[in-house]
Amino acid sequence: MGGFINWIISILITLPIISVFLLYIVIRIFIDNKRKSILLSIDLSTIFFILSVHFHFITIFEKSFLVFIIIGIGCIMLFFYNVEKKKSKSPSIKKVARSTLRLSFLFFVTCYIILTVCGFTSGLIKNILL
């Protein structure tokens, strides 16, 4: 049973786009509102894109950039906290976290696509030239 769970988690990290669709299907069963279920599945699948980008960096550059990823997410969170603080006197951590997750999703989906293309291209070049 543990091997099957590890296999599923590996697939969801390797192919995080599948995790978005699977989370959407599961969430859609419990939530009738289509918009809310899409947004919640995007929020929850952000972690899979972050992990996937991290492992892409390790595979392509043979170095971990996880510390920089965490610092970047922290900076995004501070930015949204300052924006929320200017809007109201008592900023909502829930709104800050939600905004951070959604911007991180857009950023990491873009990074995932770019790193997938770069990794595929560099692997192809290495195999052709070597």
Backbone as XML, in Angstrom:
<?xml version="1.0"?>
<chain id="A" units="angstrom">
  <residue number="1" name="MET">
    <atom name="N" x="0.832" y="-1.202" z="0.000"/>
    <atom name="CA" x="0.000" y="0.000" z="0.000"/>
    <atom name="C" x="0.865" y="1.250" z="0.000"/>
  </residue>
  <residue number="2" name="GLY">
    <atom name="N" x="1.975" y="1.237" z="0.769"/>
    <atom name="CA" x="2.862" y="2.390" z="0.833"/>
    <atom name="C" x="3.523" y="2.663" z="-0.504"/>
  </residue>
  <residue number="3" name="GLY">
    <atom name="N" x="3.839" y="1.582" z="-1.254"/>
    <atom name="CA" x="4.442" y="1.745" z="-2.572"/>
    <atom name="C" x="3.496" y="2.405" z="-3.550"/>
  </residue>
  <residue number="4" name="PHE">
    <atom name="N" x="2.221" y="2.060" z="-3.449"/>
    <atom name="CA" x="1.217" y="2.658" z="-4.340"/>
    <atom name="C" x="1.053" y="4.147" z="-4.056"/>
  </residue>
  <residue number="5" name="ILE">
    <atom name="N" x="1.033" y="4.521" z="-2.782"/>
    <atom name="CA" x="0.900" y="5.934" z="-2.410"/>
    <atom name="C" x="2.128" y="6.716" z="-2.875"/>
  </residue>
  <residue number="6" name="ASN">
    <atom name="N" x="3.320" y="6.142" z="-2.706"/>
    <atom name="CA" x="4.539" y="6.793" z="-3.194"/>
    <atom name="C" x="4.510" y="6.961" z="-4.704"/>
  </residue>
  <residue number="7" name="TRP">
    <atom name="N" x="3.983" y="5.968" z="-5.404"/>
    <atom name="CA" x="3.880" y="6.029" z="-6.847"/>
    <atom name="C" x="2.943" y="7.157" z="-7.280"/>
  </residue>
  <residue number="8" name="ILE">
    <atom name="N" x="1.805" y="7.284" z="-6.612"/>
    <atom name="CA" x="0.833" y="8.343" z="-6.932"/>
    <atom name="C" x="1.435" y="9.724" z="-6.667"/>
  </residue>
  <residue number="9" name="ILE">
    <atom name="N" x="2.092" y="9.896" z="-5.519"/>
    <atom name="CA" x="2.702" y="11.180" z="-5.186"/>
    <atom name="C" x="3.798" y="11.530" z="-6.189"/>
  </residue>
  <residue number="10" name="SER">
    <atom name="N" x="4.577" y="10.548" z="-6.600"/>
    <atom name="CA" x="5.632" y="10.785" z="-7.599"/>
    <atom name="C" x="5.050" y="11.265" z="-8.921"/>
  </residue>
  <residue number="11" name="ILE">
    <atom name="N" x="3.962" y="10.658" z="-9.337"/>
    <atom name="CA" x="3.325" y="11.077" z="-10.591"/>
    <atom name="C" x="2.770" y="12.491" z="-10.465"/>
  </residue>
  <residue number="12" name="LEU">
    <atom name="N" x="2.154" y="12.798" z="-9.320"/>
    <atom name="CA" x="1.574" y="14.128" z="-9.140"/>
    <atom name="C" x="2.645" y="15.212" z="-9.081"/>
  </residue>
  <residue number="13" name="ILE">
    <atom name="N" x="3.823" y="14.884" z="-8.565"/>
    <atom name="CA" x="4.912" y="15.870" z="-8.538"/>
    <atom name="C" x="5.569" y="15.972" z="-9.904"/>
  </residue>
  <residue number="14" name="THR">
    <atom name="N" x="5.740" y="14.845" z="-10.580"/>
    <atom name="CA" x="6.377" y="14.855" z="-11.890"/>
    <atom name="C" x="5.483" y="15.526" z="-12.936"/>
  </residue>
  <residue number="15" name="LEU">
    <atom name="N" x="4.209" y="15.261" z="-12.868"/>
    <atom name="CA" x="3.242" y="15.837" z="-13.804"/>
    <atom name="C" x="2.177" y="16.605" z="-13.018"/>
  </residue>
  <residue number="16" name="PRO">
    <atom name="N" x="2.507" y="17.815" z="-12.549"/>
    <atom name="CA" x="1.567" y="18.535" z="-11.687"/>
    <atom name="C" x="0.292" y="18.988" z="-12.385"/>
  </residue>
  <residue number="17" name="ILE">
    <atom name="N" x="0.283" y="18.994" z="-13.702"/>
    <atom name="CA" x="-0.937" y="19.360" z="-14.420"/>
    <atom name="C" x="-2.015" y="18.310" z="-14.153"/>
  </residue>
  <residue number="18" name="ILE">
    <atom name="N" x="-1.593" y="17.060" z="-14.015"/>
    <atom name="CA" x="-2.539" y="15.996" z="-13.666"/>
    <atom name="C" x="-3.115" y="16.248" z="-12.279"/>
  </residue>
  <residue number="19" name="SER">
    <atom name="N" x="-2.282" y="16.756" z="-11.368"/>
    <atom name="CA" x="-2.775" y="17.021" z="-10.011"/>
    <atom name="C" x="-3.864" y="18.091" z="-10.008"/>
  </residue>
  <residue number="20" name="VAL">
    <atom name="N" x="-3.740" y="19.083" z="-10.889"/>
    <atom name="CA" x="-4.778" y="20.115" z="-10.971"/>
    <atom name="C" x="-6.106" y="19.481" z="-11.371"/>
  </residue>
  <residue number="21" name="PHE">
    <atom name="N" x="-6.085" y="18.638" z="-12.386"/>
    <atom name="CA" x="-7.312" y="18.012" z="-12.863"/>
    <atom name="C" x="-7.893" y="17.034" z="-11.839"/>
  </residue>
  <residue number="22" name="LEU">
    <atom name="N" x="-7.040" y="16.228" z="-11.217"/>
    <atom name="CA" x="-7.537" y="15.286" z="-10.217"/>
    <atom name="C" x="-8.109" y="16.001" z="-9.002"/>
  </residue>
  <residue number="23" name="LEU">
    <atom name="N" x="-7.420" y="17.045" z="-8.542"/>
    <atom name="CA" x="-7.945" y="17.819" z="-7.420"/>
    <atom name="C" x="-9.263" y="18.481" z="-7.789"/>
  </residue>
  <residue number="24" name="TYR">
    <atom name="N" x="-9.349" y="18.983" z="-9.010"/>
    <atom name="CA" x="-10.600" y="19.610" z="-9.445"/>
    <atom name="C" x="-11.749" y="18.599" z="-9.427"/>
  </residue>
  <residue number="25" name="ILE">
    <atom name="N" x="-11.491" y="17.407" z="-9.927"/>
    <atom name="CA" x="-12.543" y="16.384" z="-9.961"/>
    <atom name="C" x="-12.997" y="16.027" z="-8.550"/>
  </residue>
  <residue number="26" name="VAL">
    <atom name="N" x="-12.042" y="15.830" z="-7.640"/>
    <atom name="CA" x="-12.390" y="15.469" z="-6.262"/>
    <atom name="C" x="-13.116" y="16.623" z="-5.566"/>
  </residue>
  <residue number="27" name="ILE">
    <atom name="N" x="-12.620" y="17.834" z="-5.728"/>
    <atom name="CA" x="-13.235" y="18.994" z="-5.074"/>
    <atom name="C" x="-14.609" y="19.282" z="-5.658"/>
  </residue>
  <residue number="28" name="ARG">
    <atom name="N" x="-14.755" y="19.057" z="-6.958"/>
    <atom name="CA" x="-16.043" y="19.313" z="-7.620"/>
    <atom name="C" x="-17.138" y="18.396" z="-7.071"/>
  </residue>
  <residue number="29" name="ILE">
    <atom name="N" x="-16.752" y="17.220" z="-6.608"/>
    <atom name="CA" x="-17.730" y="16.302" z="-6.009"/>
    <atom name="C" x="-18.317" y="16.906" z="-4.735"/>
  </residue>
  <residue number="30" name="PHE">
    <atom name="N" x="-17.468" y="17.599" z="-3.956"/>
    <atom name="CA" x="-17.904" y="18.122" z="-2.661"/>
    <atom name="C" x="-18.433" y="19.556" z="-2.728"/>
  </residue>
  <residue number="31" name="ILE">
    <atom name="N" x="-17.977" y="20.330" z="-3.702"/>
    <atom name="CA" x="-18.400" y="21.734" z="-3.817"/>
    <atom name="C" x="-19.154" y="21.900" z="-5.135"/>
  </residue>
  <residue number="32" name="ASP">
    <atom name="N" x="-20.360" y="22.439" z="-5.052"/>
    <atom name="CA" x="-21.186" y="22.598" z="-6.249"/>
    <atom name="C" x="-20.780" y="23.795" z="-7.102"/>
  </residue>
  <residue number="33" name="ASN">
    <atom name="N" x="-20.173" y="24.798" z="-6.495"/>
    <atom name="CA" x="-19.782" y="26.000" z="-7.213"/>
    <atom name="C" x="-18.540" y="25.723" z="-8.053"/>
  </residue>
  <residue number="34" name="LYS">
    <atom name="N" x="-18.679" y="25.891" z="-9.374"/>
    <atom name="CA" x="-17.594" y="25.570" z="-10.300"/>
    <atom name="C" x="-16.389" y="26.492" z="-10.103"/>
  </residue>
  <residue number="35" name="ARG">
    <atom name="N" x="-16.638" y="27.776" z="-9.933"/>
    <atom name="CA" x="-15.551" y="28.750" z="-9.772"/>
    <atom name="C" x="-14.749" y="28.484" z="-8.500"/>
  </residue>
  <residue number="36" name="LYS">
    <atom name="N" x="-15.448" y="28.230" z="-7.400"/>
    <atom name="CA" x="-14.763" y="27.960" z="-6.133"/>
    <atom name="C" x="-13.948" y="26.677" z="-6.200"/>
  </residue>
  <residue number="37" name="SER">
    <atom name="N" x="-14.464" y="25.672" z="-6.873"/>
    <atom name="CA" x="-13.728" y="24.414" z="-6.969"/>
    <atom name="C" x="-12.483" y="24.563" z="-7.842"/>
  </residue>
  <residue number="38" name="ILE">
    <atom name="N" x="-12.562" y="25.372" z="-8.895"/>
    <atom name="CA" x="-11.378" y="25.628" z="-9.725"/>
    <atom name="C" x="-10.319" y="26.372" z="-8.918"/>
  </residue>
  <residue number="39" name="LEU">
    <atom name="N" x="-10.729" y="27.418" z="-8.216"/>
    <atom name="CA" x="-9.769" y="28.196" z="-7.440"/>
    <atom name="C" x="-9.147" y="27.388" z="-6.308"/>
  </residue>
  <residue number="40" name="LEU">
    <atom name="N" x="-9.934" y="26.555" z="-5.654"/>
    <atom name="CA" x="-9.396" y="25.731" z="-4.577"/>
    <atom name="C" x="-8.437" y="24.668" z="-5.113"/>
  </residue>
  <residue number="41" name="SER">
    <atom name="N" x="-8.749" y="24.098" z="-6.258"/>
    <atom name="CA" x="-7.834" y="23.107" z="-6.844"/>
    <atom name="C" x="-6.535" y="23.760" z="-7.297"/>
  </residue>
  <residue number="42" name="ILE">
    <atom name="N" x="-6.607" y="24.995" z="-7.778"/>
    <atom name="CA" x="-5.393" y="25.735" z="-8.133"/>
    <atom name="C" x="-4.576" y="26.030" z="-6.886"/>
  </residue>
  <residue number="43" name="ASP">
    <atom name="N" x="-5.247" y="26.465" z="-5.822"/>
    <atom name="CA" x="-4.531" y="26.760" z="-4.572"/>
    <atom name="C" x="-3.829" y="25.522" z="-4.024"/>
  </residue>
  <residue number="44" name="LEU">
    <atom name="N" x="-4.508" y="24.388" z="-4.054"/>
    <atom name="CA" x="-3.935" y="23.172" z="-3.485"/>
    <atom name="C" x="-2.851" y="22.561" z="-4.371"/>
  </residue>
  <residue number="45" name="SER">
    <atom name="N" x="-2.956" y="22.730" z="-5.675"/>
    <atom name="CA" x="-1.965" y="22.127" z="-6.571"/>
    <atom name="C" x="-0.702" y="22.977" z="-6.708"/>
  </residue>
  <residue number="46" name="THR">
    <atom name="N" x="-0.698" y="24.162" z="-6.121"/>
    <atom name="CA" x="0.496" y="25.009" z="-6.180"/>
    <atom name="C" x="1.697" y="24.298" z="-5.581"/>
  </residue>
  <residue number="47" name="ILE">
    <atom name="N" x="1.499" y="23.555" z="-4.512"/>
    <atom name="CA" x="2.608" y="22.851" z="-3.865"/>
    <atom name="C" x="3.223" y="21.822" z="-4.814"/>
  </residue>
  <residue number="48" name="PHE">
    <atom name="N" x="2.410" y="21.173" z="-5.650"/>
    <atom name="CA" x="2.944" y="20.214" z="-6.613"/>
    <atom name="C" x="3.797" y="20.910" z="-7.671"/>
  </residue>
  <residue number="49" name="PHE">
    <atom name="N" x="3.381" y="22.102" z="-8.099"/>
    <atom name="CA" x="4.185" y="22.844" z="-9.066"/>
    <atom name="C" x="5.488" y="23.331" z="-8.440"/>
  </residue>
  <residue number="50" name="ILE">
    <atom name="N" x="5.448" y="23.753" z="-7.174"/>
    <atom name="CA" x="6.669" y="24.187" z="-6.488"/>
    <atom name="C" x="7.653" y="23.023" z="-6.393"/>
  </residue>
  <residue number="51" name="LEU">
    <atom name="N" x="7.179" y="21.870" z="-5.974"/>
    <atom name="CA" x="8.053" y="20.697" z="-5.876"/>
    <atom name="C" x="8.566" y="20.255" z="-7.244"/>
  </residue>
  <residue number="52" name="SER">
    <atom name="N" x="7.722" y="20.338" z="-8.249"/>
    <atom name="CA" x="8.142" y="19.955" z="-9.590"/>
    <atom name="C" x="9.229" y="20.884" z="-10.123"/>
  </residue>
  <residue number="53" name="VAL">
    <atom name="N" x="9.064" y="22.178" z="-9.913"/>
    <atom name="CA" x="10.085" y="23.133" z="-10.346"/>
    <atom name="C" x="11.381" y="22.882" z="-9.575"/>
  </residue>
  <residue number="54" name="HIS">
    <atom name="N" x="11.272" y="22.593" z="-8.290"/>
    <atom name="CA" x="12.460" y="22.294" z="-7.489"/>
    <atom name="C" x="13.209" y="21.091" z="-8.073"/>
  </residue>
  <residue number="55" name="PHE">
    <atom name="N" x="12.493" y="20.019" z="-8.392"/>
    <atom name="CA" x="13.142" y="18.830" z="-8.932"/>
    <atom name="C" x="13.633" y="19.044" z="-10.366"/>
  </residue>
  <residue number="56" name="HIS">
    <atom name="N" x="12.968" y="19.921" z="-11.127"/>
    <atom name="CA" x="13.478" y="20.278" z="-12.447"/>
    <atom name="C" x="14.838" y="20.973" z="-12.304"/>
  </residue>
  <residue number="57" name="PHE">
    <atom name="N" x="14.935" y="21.912" z="-11.354"/>
    <atom name="CA" x="16.211" y="22.592" z="-11.125"/>
    <atom name="C" x="17.305" y="21.593" z="-10.761"/>
  </residue>
  <residue number="58" name="ILE">
    <atom name="N" x="16.985" y="20.644" z="-9.893"/>
    <atom name="CA" x="17.984" y="19.639" z="-9.500"/>
    <atom name="C" x="18.399" y="18.797" z="-10.703"/>
  </residue>
  <residue number="59" name="THR">
    <atom name="N" x="17.454" y="18.414" z="-11.537"/>
    <atom name="CA" x="17.757" y="17.575" z="-12.689"/>
    <atom name="C" x="18.566" y="18.323" z="-13.750"/>
  </residue>
  <residue number="60" name="ILE">
    <atom name="N" x="18.174" y="19.555" z="-14.047"/>
    <atom name="CA" x="18.830" y="20.291" z="-15.126"/>
    <atom name="C" x="20.168" y="20.873" z="-14.679"/>
  </residue>
  <residue number="61" name="PHE">
    <atom name="N" x="20.182" y="21.546" z="-13.534"/>
    <atom name="CA" x="21.379" y="22.265" z="-13.099"/>
    <atom name="C" x="22.198" y="21.513" z="-12.056"/>
  </residue>
  <residue number="62" name="GLU">
    <atom name="N" x="21.693" y="20.349" z="-11.607"/>
    <atom name="CA" x="22.355" y="19.529" z="-10.596"/>
    <atom name="C" x="22.658" y="20.318" z="-9.322"/>
  </residue>
  <residue number="63" name="LYS">
    <atom name="N" x="21.738" y="21.193" z="-8.973"/>
    <atom name="CA" x="21.864" y="22.026" z="-7.775"/>
    <atom name="C" x="20.458" y="22.364" z="-7.276"/>
  </residue>
  <residue number="64" name="SER">
    <atom name="N" x="20.309" y="22.432" z="-5.956"/>
    <atom name="CA" x="19.015" y="22.750" z="-5.374"/>
    <atom name="C" x="18.868" y="24.265" z="-5.196"/>
  </residue>
  <residue number="65" name="PHE">
    <atom name="N" x="17.731" y="24.776" z="-5.617"/>
    <atom name="CA" x="17.409" y="26.192" z="-5.455"/>
    <atom name="C" x="16.215" y="26.374" z="-4.520"/>
  </residue>
  <residue number="66" name="LEU">
    <atom name="N" x="15.973" y="25.387" z="-3.660"/>
    <atom name="CA" x="14.806" y="25.410" z="-2.782"/>
    <atom name="C" x="14.824" y="26.600" z="-1.833"/>
  </residue>
  <residue number="67" name="VAL">
    <atom name="N" x="15.998" y="26.968" z="-1.343"/>
    <atom name="CA" x="16.099" y="28.116" z="-0.433"/>
    <atom name="C" x="15.655" y="29.391" z="-1.148"/>
  </residue>
  <residue number="68" name="PHE">
    <atom name="N" x="16.075" y="29.545" z="-2.401"/>
    <atom name="CA" x="15.680" y="30.728" z="-3.156"/>
    <atom name="C" x="14.185" y="30.729" z="-3.477"/>
  </residue>
  <residue number="69" name="ILE">
    <atom name="N" x="13.630" y="29.556" z="-3.709"/>
    <atom name="CA" x="12.193" y="29.444" z="-3.949"/>
    <atom name="C" x="11.419" y="29.870" z="-2.700"/>
  </residue>
  <residue number="70" name="ILE">
    <atom name="N" x="11.862" y="29.397" z="-1.543"/>
    <atom name="CA" x="11.189" y="29.751" z="-0.288"/>
    <atom name="C" x="11.326" y="31.239" z="0.003"/>
  </residue>
  <residue number="71" name="ILE">
    <atom name="N" x="12.504" y="31.794" z="-0.235"/>
    <atom name="CA" x="12.712" y="33.238" z="-0.027"/>
    <atom name="C" x="11.832" y="34.039" z="-0.989"/>
  </residue>
  <residue number="72" name="GLY">
    <atom name="N" x="11.725" y="33.584" z="-2.226"/>
    <atom name="CA" x="10.876" y="34.267" z="-3.207"/>
    <atom name="C" x="9.408" y="34.260" z="-2.802"/>
  </residue>
  <residue number="73" name="ILE">
    <atom name="N" x="8.931" y="33.123" z="-2.313"/>
    <atom name="CA" x="7.536" y="33.042" z="-1.852"/>
    <atom name="C" x="7.340" y="33.940" z="-0.642"/>
  </residue>
  <residue number="74" name="GLY">
    <atom name="N" x="8.332" y="33.985" z="0.241"/>
    <atom name="CA" x="8.257" y="34.891" z="1.396"/>
    <atom name="C" x="8.197" y="36.349" z="0.982"/>
  </residue>
  <residue number="75" name="CYS">
    <atom name="N" x="8.969" y="36.722" z="-0.041"/>
    <atom name="CA" x="8.935" y="38.106" z="-0.545"/>
    <atom name="C" x="7.580" y="38.436" z="-1.165"/>
  </residue>
  <residue number="76" name="ILE">
    <atom name="N" x="7.020" y="37.484" z="-1.892"/>
    <atom name="CA" x="5.682" y="37.684" z="-2.464"/>
    <atom name="C" x="4.664" y="37.873" z="-1.353"/>
  </residue>
  <residue number="77" name="MET">
    <atom name="N" x="4.793" y="37.078" z="-0.292"/>
    <atom name="CA" x="3.869" y="37.182" z="0.833"/>
    <atom name="C" x="4.002" y="38.542" z="1.525"/>
  </residue>
  <residue number="78" name="LEU">
    <atom name="N" x="5.234" y="39.012" z="1.693"/>
    <atom name="CA" x="5.442" y="40.337" z="2.292"/>
    <atom name="C" x="4.865" y="41.444" z="1.421"/>
  </residue>
  <residue number="79" name="PHE">
    <atom name="N" x="5.007" y="41.295" z="0.113"/>
    <atom name="CA" x="4.441" y="42.277" z="-0.808"/>
    <atom name="C" x="2.920" y="42.354" z="-0.651"/>
  </residue>
  <residue number="80" name="PHE">
    <atom name="N" x="2.267" y="41.192" z="-0.665"/>
    <atom name="CA" x="0.810" y="41.186" z="-0.528"/>
    <atom name="C" x="0.365" y="41.641" z="0.862"/>
  </residue>
  <residue number="81" name="TYR">
    <atom name="N" x="1.175" y="41.376" z="1.876"/>
    <atom name="CA" x="0.859" y="41.855" z="3.218"/>
    <atom name="C" x="0.882" y="43.384" z="3.254"/>
  </residue>
  <residue number="82" name="ASN">
    <atom name="N" x="1.895" y="43.989" z="2.622"/>
    <atom name="CA" x="1.972" y="45.456" z="2.575"/>
    <atom name="C" x="0.822" y="46.057" z="1.779"/>
  </residue>
  <residue number="83" name="VAL">
    <atom name="N" x="0.450" y="45.424" z="0.686"/>
    <atom name="CA" x="-0.691" y="45.906" z="-0.104"/>
    <atom name="C" x="-1.969" y="45.820" z="0.716"/>
  </residue>
  <residue number="84" name="GLU">
    <atom name="N" x="-2.155" y="44.703" z="1.407"/>
    <atom name="CA" x="-3.348" y="44.515" z="2.239"/>
    <atom name="C" x="-3.358" y="45.489" z="3.417"/>
  </residue>
  <residue number="85" name="LYS">
    <atom name="N" x="-2.173" y="45.783" z="3.936"/>
    <atom name="CA" x="-2.072" y="46.708" z="5.062"/>
    <atom name="C" x="-2.441" y="48.134" z="4.641"/>
  </residue>
  <residue number="86" name="LYS">
    <atom name="N" x="-2.097" y="48.492" z="3.408"/>
    <atom name="CA" x="-2.454" y="49.820" z="2.907"/>
    <atom name="C" x="-3.957" y="49.926" z="2.633"/>
  </residue>
  <residue number="87" name="LYS">
    <atom name="N" x="-4.587" y="48.809" z="2.269"/>
    <atom name="CA" x="-6.019" y="48.813" z="2.004"/>
    <atom name="C" x="-6.834" y="48.952" z="3.287"/>
  </residue>
  <residue number="88" name="SER">
    <atom name="N" x="-6.433" y="48.213" z="4.313"/>
    <atom name="CA" x="-7.186" y="48.248" z="5.563"/>
    <atom name="C" x="-6.217" y="48.278" z="6.737"/>
  </residue>
  <residue number="89" name="LYS">
    <atom name="N" x="-6.722" y="48.705" z="7.886"/>
    <atom name="CA" x="-5.852" y="48.819" z="9.055"/>
    <atom name="C" x="-5.458" y="47.449" z="9.605"/>
  </residue>
  <residue number="90" name="SER">
    <atom name="N" x="-6.347" y="46.485" z="9.515"/>
    <atom name="CA" x="-6.014" y="45.141" z="9.988"/>
    <atom name="C" x="-5.995" y="44.185" z="8.791"/>
  </residue>
  <residue number="91" name="PRO">
    <atom name="N" x="-4.808" y="43.867" z="8.292"/>
    <atom name="CA" x="-4.722" y="42.992" z="7.112"/>
    <atom name="C" x="-5.139" y="41.560" z="7.425"/>
  </residue>
  <residue number="92" name="SER">
    <atom name="N" x="-5.754" y="40.940" z="6.472"/>
    <atom name="CA" x="-6.227" y="39.568" z="6.618"/>
    <atom name="C" x="-5.144" y="38.603" z="6.114"/>
  </residue>
  <residue number="93" name="ILE">
    <atom name="N" x="-4.700" y="37.731" z="6.990"/>
    <atom name="CA" x="-3.691" y="36.749" z="6.618"/>
    <atom name="C" x="-4.269" y="35.769" z="5.590"/>
  </residue>
  <residue number="94" name="LYS">
    <atom name="N" x="-5.561" y="35.501" z="5.686"/>
    <atom name="CA" x="-6.202" y="34.598" z="4.737"/>
    <atom name="C" x="-6.136" y="35.160" z="3.314"/>
  </residue>
  <residue number="95" name="LYS">
    <atom name="N" x="-6.404" y="36.458" z="3.161"/>
    <atom name="CA" x="-6.328" y="37.089" z="1.839"/>
    <atom name="C" x="-4.893" y="37.127" z="1.330"/>
  </residue>
  <residue number="96" name="VAL">
    <atom name="N" x="-3.954" y="37.388" z="2.241"/>
    <atom name="CA" x="-2.541" y="37.425" z="1.861"/>
    <atom name="C" x="-2.089" y="36.044" z="1.389"/>
  </residue>
  <residue number="97" name="ALA">
    <atom name="N" x="-2.459" y="35.010" z="2.128"/>
    <atom name="CA" x="-2.073" y="33.640" z="1.757"/>
    <atom name="C" x="-2.708" y="33.238" z="0.431"/>
  </residue>
  <residue number="98" name="ARG">
    <atom name="N" x="-3.964" y="33.566" z="0.251"/>
    <atom name="CA" x="-4.659" y="33.222" z="-0.995"/>
    <atom name="C" x="-4.031" y="33.939" z="-2.189"/>
  </residue>
  <residue number="99" name="SER">
    <atom name="N" x="-3.734" y="35.220" z="-2.028"/>
    <atom name="CA" x="-3.103" y="35.974" z="-3.115"/>
    <atom name="C" x="-1.718" y="35.431" z="-3.426"/>
  </residue>
  <residue number="100" name="THR">
    <atom name="N" x="-0.977" y="35.075" z="-2.370"/>
    <atom name="CA" x="0.357" y="34.515" z="-2.562"/>
    <atom name="C" x="0.286" y="33.186" z="-3.302"/>
  </residue>
  <residue number="101" name="LEU">
    <atom name="N" x="-0.654" y="32.334" z="-2.912"/>
    <atom name="CA" x="-0.793" y="31.039" z="-3.579"/>
    <atom name="C" x="-1.152" y="31.205" z="-5.051"/>
  </residue>
  <residue number="102" name="ARG">
    <atom name="N" x="-2.027" y="32.129" z="-5.349"/>
    <atom name="CA" x="-2.466" y="32.286" z="-6.742"/>
    <atom name="C" x="-1.381" y="32.888" z="-7.624"/>
  </residue>
  <residue number="103" name="LEU">
    <atom name="N" x="-0.644" y="33.869" z="-7.101"/>
    <atom name="CA" x="0.472" y="34.418" z="-7.878"/>
    <atom name="C" x="1.582" y="33.382" z="-8.009"/>
  </residue>
  <residue number="104" name="SER">
    <atom name="N" x="1.829" y="32.625" z="-6.944"/>
    <atom name="CA" x="2.832" y="31.560" z="-7.001"/>
    <atom name="C" x="2.434" y="30.501" z="-8.022"/>
  </residue>
  <residue number="105" name="PHE">
    <atom name="N" x="1.145" y="30.192" z="-8.086"/>
    <atom name="CA" x="0.676" y="29.222" z="-9.081"/>
    <atom name="C" x="1.017" y="29.692" z="-10.488"/>
  </residue>
  <residue number="106" name="LEU">
    <atom name="N" x="0.698" y="30.944" z="-10.799"/>
    <atom name="CA" x="1.001" y="31.469" z="-12.133"/>
    <atom name="C" x="2.500" y="31.441" z="-12.414"/>
  </residue>
  <residue number="107" name="PHE">
    <atom name="N" x="3.289" y="31.852" z="-11.424"/>
    <atom name="CA" x="4.737" y="31.890" z="-11.592"/>
    <atom name="C" x="5.309" y="30.488" z="-11.783"/>
  </residue>
  <residue number="108" name="PHE">
    <atom name="N" x="4.891" y="29.542" z="-10.956"/>
    <atom name="CA" x="5.465" y="28.212" z="-11.024"/>
    <atom name="C" x="4.947" y="27.398" z="-12.201"/>
  </residue>
  <residue number="109" name="VAL">
    <atom name="N" x="3.751" y="27.671" z="-12.686"/>
    <atom name="CA" x="3.295" y="27.028" z="-13.920"/>
    <atom name="C" x="4.161" y="27.496" z="-15.077"/>
  </residue>
  <residue number="110" name="THR">
    <atom name="N" x="4.438" y="28.792" z="-15.113"/>
    <atom name="CA" x="5.305" y="29.335" z="-16.153"/>
    <atom name="C" x="6.707" y="28.733" z="-16.051"/>
  </residue>
  <residue number="111" name="CYS">
    <atom name="N" x="7.250" y="28.691" z="-14.846"/>
    <atom name="CA" x="8.575" y="28.093" z="-14.644"/>
    <atom name="C" x="8.586" y="26.621" z="-15.021"/>
  </residue>
  <residue number="112" name="TYR">
    <atom name="N" x="7.521" y="25.910" z="-14.676"/>
    <atom name="CA" x="7.424" y="24.489" z="-15.008"/>
    <atom name="C" x="7.476" y="24.276" z="-16.519"/>
  </residue>
  <residue number="113" name="ILE">
    <atom name="N" x="6.725" y="25.075" z="-17.252"/>
    <atom name="CA" x="6.706" y="24.943" z="-18.712"/>
    <atom name="C" x="8.074" y="25.279" z="-19.293"/>
  </residue>
  <residue number="114" name="ILE">
    <atom name="N" x="8.668" y="26.378" z="-18.841"/>
    <atom name="CA" x="9.980" y="26.791" z="-19.355"/>
    <atom name="C" x="11.037" y="25.741" z="-19.023"/>
  </residue>
  <residue number="115" name="LEU">
    <atom name="N" x="11.061" y="25.254" z="-17.780"/>
    <atom name="CA" x="12.062" y="24.267" z="-17.388"/>
    <atom name="C" x="11.845" y="22.925" z="-18.078"/>
  </residue>
  <residue number="116" name="THR">
    <atom name="N" x="10.607" y="22.565" z="-18.354"/>
    <atom name="CA" x="10.346" y="21.334" z="-19.085"/>
    <atom name="C" x="10.897" y="21.424" z="-20.498"/>
  </residue>
  <residue number="117" name="VAL">
    <atom name="N" x="10.654" y="22.545" z="-21.157"/>
    <atom name="CA" x="11.172" y="22.737" z="-22.513"/>
    <atom name="C" x="12.702" y="22.797" z="-22.493"/>
  </residue>
  <residue number="118" name="CYS">
    <atom name="N" x="13.275" y="23.535" z="-21.538"/>
    <atom name="CA" x="14.739" y="23.630" z="-21.441"/>
    <atom name="C" x="15.367" y="22.275" z="-21.124"/>
  </residue>
  <residue number="119" name="GLY">
    <atom name="N" x="14.770" y="21.532" z="-20.211"/>
    <atom name="CA" x="15.285" y="20.210" z="-19.868"/>
    <atom name="C" x="15.204" y="19.246" z="-21.030"/>
  </residue>
  <residue number="120" name="PHE">
    <atom name="N" x="14.097" y="19.282" z="-21.737"/>
    <atom name="CA" x="13.933" y="18.425" z="-22.903"/>
    <atom name="C" x="14.954" y="18.788" z="-23.971"/>
  </residue>
  <residue number="121" name="THR">
    <atom name="N" x="15.128" y="20.077" z="-24.209"/>
    <atom name="CA" x="16.073" y="20.547" z="-25.224"/>
    <atom name="C" x="17.513" y="20.218" z="-24.842"/>
  </residue>
  <residue number="122" name="SER">
    <atom name="N" x="17.884" y="20.457" z="-23.589"/>
    <atom name="CA" x="19.259" y="20.165" z="-23.176"/>
    <atom name="C" x="19.544" y="18.677" z="-23.194"/>
  </residue>
  <residue number="123" name="GLY">
    <atom name="N" x="18.569" y="17.864" z="-22.802"/>
    <atom name="CA" x="18.739" y="16.414" z="-22.885"/>
    <atom name="C" x="18.884" y="15.934" z="-24.310"/>
  </residue>
  <residue number="124" name="LEU">
    <atom name="N" x="18.116" y="16.521" z="-25.204"/>
    <atom name="CA" x="18.194" y="16.172" z="-26.612"/>
    <atom name="C" x="19.549" y="16.564" z="-27.195"/>
  </residue>
  <residue number="125" name="ILE">
    <atom name="N" x="20.012" y="17.757" z="-26.834"/>
    <atom name="CA" x="21.310" y="18.219" z="-27.333"/>
    <atom name="C" x="22.447" y="17.360" z="-26.797"/>
  </residue>
  <residue number="126" name="LYS">
    <atom name="N" x="22.392" y="17.013" z="-25.506"/>
    <atom name="CA" x="23.427" y="16.162" z="-24.905"/>
    <atom name="C" x="23.468" y="14.790" z="-25.577"/>
  </residue>
  <residue number="127" name="ASN">
    <atom name="N" x="22.299" y="14.224" z="-25.864"/>
    <atom name="CA" x="22.257" y="12.900" z="-26.479"/>
    <atom name="C" x="22.691" y="12.925" z="-27.949"/>
  </residue>
  <residue number="128" name="ILE">
    <atom name="N" x="22.440" y="14.013" z="-28.635"/>
    <atom name="CA" x="22.830" y="14.100" z="-30.039"/>
    <atom name="C" x="24.326" y="14.361" z="-30.151"/>
  </residue>
  <residue number="129" name="LEU">
    <atom name="N" x="24.852" y="15.261" z="-29.317"/>
    <atom name="CA" x="26.263" y="15.639" z="-29.425"/>
    <atom name="C" x="27.200" y="14.645" z="-28.751"/>
  </residue>
  <residue number="130" name="LEU">
    <atom name="N" x="26.721" y="13.882" z="-27.804"/>
    <atom name="CA" x="27.622" y="12.955" z="-27.092"/>
    <atom name="C" x="27.473" y="11.545" z="-27.539"/>
  </residue>
</chain>
